[in-house]
Amino acid sequence: MIQPLKIFSLNSTKPIQQTNNTKLPHVSFATKPDTFEKTVPQKSILAPAYVPFLGYAHDEQVRALGHIVCPCCGIEMMTQEDMHDVSKNLGCTSKEAVKTLDKYEKHMRPIEKECFNLLKGWSEEKPDANFRDLLRENKAPQLAKLQEKQNTILDTVNEISKQLSEKEQQEIQKVTDLTRKLVASDDKEIKFKRKSFIKDVEKLEPQISNKEVYAQIHQEAEKMPTSQNDVSAFVVKYSERSHKEIGERLVKLSVGTIEHIHPRSEGGRNVPGNYMLECGGCNHERQSIPLGDWVDAHPEMKENSQKYIDEVIKRINKGEMKGFSFYPEAVAKTLYHESNGKLNLKVEGIKANA
Ligand SMILES: [Zn+2]
């Protein structure tokens, strides 16, 4: 007989299936998972409708921080409502889109801001053209710049591989030769893809005996420009997309998202002390990189996460975050722990009655 289940307490840590990019709360089972699975058909517990959103209210409190600085890159983030406003009001011409996006320029990440300013300049000449037409018309010089950067990286990879045996060197050369062809090709069907290049390099790892040299090669391969860190790559990639998609992309990564400080994939829990509002760009880029390593690569996070906490405290003191005065301390503790002491934030000045 199936017993009624005392399911899903907040202090459990078993992750449940994640769908798309939605971060579902961590739930755990009061009963042991294996017992649970024997008595209830697996499907029913995984269907979204059956997921109890116990962490949800806290998640919403953090989300409601809205236009706060990203604790990682320091931009002032946007909200979902801002994003809807952009989507609705891009119109069909660059003139309309520029008018809408101008309001959000201060929220844009650096590469997006640079691209927006290029588009703005081109739009002054041709206000009735849409974003895609403008990118296409101005693609050629950006493509040339991009190819030059890509080829320089391939040259460096070949140079590093000279420290390897002749056979290993030849294997690397095969990959870089093929990549060079893809980079040079203007056939839209077989264009260069950064991820597949990195994967091709990774396939060679077992064959390369000198792991230090392999690591250098891999590190170099990862420097291949992306539309998130390079203006030319942005122009080239998005010249194939629609006007609306280009307009949305300029601000999409500035929208605040829930970041699990201790990554969910590593067992991080769905509790407010493990949440920060972080821009989509930083959240996506970090994935499950350990926080200590992430801080080493992004030292600006020390200053920006302090700004974030200071702003939260200000809002708590204004009475805007009822019942949430524990949050700054809790987050600071998680950040300290997860970064091995590299993020040591001051939590000061919370009023006693807040
Ligand atoms: Zn950010």
Residues whose N, C-alpha, C, O or C-beta is under 5 A from the ligand:
A	BS01	ZN	C70 C72 C73 G74 C279 C282
